Amino acid sequence: MKKIFGLLVATALFVSCGEKKEEKKDGFEMNRTKTEKKSEEVSEGVPVDMDNEGIGPYKNIKFPAEINKELAAAGEAKYNTVCTACHMADQRMIGPALSGVYERRNPAWVMNMLANPTEMIKEDPIAKALLKEYNNAIMLNNNLSDEDTRAIAEYLRTL
């Protein structure tokens, strides 16, 4: 009895370790492997526009050459409380990555978007394009004061 059982186990191992033959099927075949795009291959479908100042109170904003470290620190604290739910510096989330934002947007546009997102989304072509690009995720109005808006804008310069 033990010899028969041993022979069955040996046969089962031999058969299971054997070479599998793949059968080709005619018709449709779907490969469900997930492919991820590298971050440099993923491009924002929204054009760069340095002339658009947006809709709101901020016009002709010019930053001094040197970053105000005290103002940037206040901006970082405010950013961490109101912005990080949707934005990261170097990674796309619910909203766009904000590192290098001033290479894509006018400073007045950024400040108007921070202070006046509802009107920007209604009227500004870039804000509308961003809304579409980010699956209609609306930026909420955080009722930022002028000081908070300027502080966050200064912090964004450090990213």
C-alpha positions, 0 to 999 in steps of 0.5 A, spaced: 500 500 500 505 504 501 509 503 495 502 505 491 501 511 495 508 513 494 508 512 486 502 516 486 505 522 489 511 521 485 507 521 479 503 527 481 509 531 482 512 529 475 506 531 472 505 538 476 512 540 474 512 538 467 512 543 461 505 547 460 503 548 453 500 554 452 494 554 447 493 559 442 485 561 442 482 565 436 479 571 437 480 577 442 485 577 448 486 582 453 492 583 457 490 586 464 497 588 466 497 595 469 502 600 466 504 606 469 507 612 466 513 616 468 512 622 471 516 626 466 512 622 460 505 625 464 504 632 461 499 637 464 494 638 458 493 645 460 498 650 456 503 655 459 500 662 460 505 667 463 500 673 461 494 671 464 493 674 470 486 671 472 480 674 475 480 677 481 484 683 485 491 681 484 494 685 478 501 686 476 504 682 481 512 682 481 516 679 487 522 681 489 529 677 487 530 675 494 525 670 498 522 673 504 524 667 509 519 669 514 513 670 510 515 664 506 515 660 513 508 663 515 505 661 508 508 654 509 504 653 515 498 656 512 499 651 506 500 645 510 493 647 513 489 648 507 492 646 501 495 639 502 489 635 502 489 636 494 496 639 492 503 636 493 509 640 491 512 634 486 506 630 485 500 630 481 494 629 486 487 631 486 490 638 484 496 639 480 503 639 483 505 646 485 513 646 484 515 650 479 508 653 478 511 660 477 514 657 471 507 656 468 503 661 471 503 669 472 504 670 480 497 674 479 494 668 476 496 664 482 494 669 487 487 670 484 486 662 484 488 662 491 483 668 493 478 667 488 477 660 486 470 660 484 470 666 479 476 663 476 473 657 475 467 660 472 471 665 467 478 664 467 480 659 461 486 656 464 482 655 471 477 652 466 482 647 463 485 645 469 478 643 472 477 639 466 484 636 466 483 634 474 476 631 473 472 637 475 475 637 482 473 644 484 478 648 488 474 650 494 474 657 497 478 657 503 477 665 504 484 667 505 486 674 507 490 678 503 496 676 508 495 669 507 494 669 500 501 673 499 504 668 504 502 662 500 504 665 494 511 667 497 512 659 500 510 657 493 516 660 490 521 656 495 518 649 492 
